[in-house]
Amino acid sequence: MTVNTWIRQSHRWVSIFFALTVAANFAALGLGHPIQWLYYVPLPPLFFLLFTGLYMFVLPYTGRRGLTTGD
């Protein structure tokens, strides 16, 4: 498995975990008095998604062809 495949797969799975943690935050808010540290649980997956998303965004521009000048 290449690095690109690993990054894409981990980005997908972490995004599911991130969505579940955000849903848990909303559920805790709806139930009443949420635990304070629960607000910080989505932050590590969010930062991971930020970096892997930026990597996948830049990846087509750093390919074999590189940036073309339009000549």
Protein Blocks (a to p, Z undefined) as FASTA:
>chain_A
ZZklmmmmmmmmmmmmmmmmmmmmmmmmmnopacfklmmmmmmmmmmmmmmmmmmmmmmm
mmmnopaehZZ
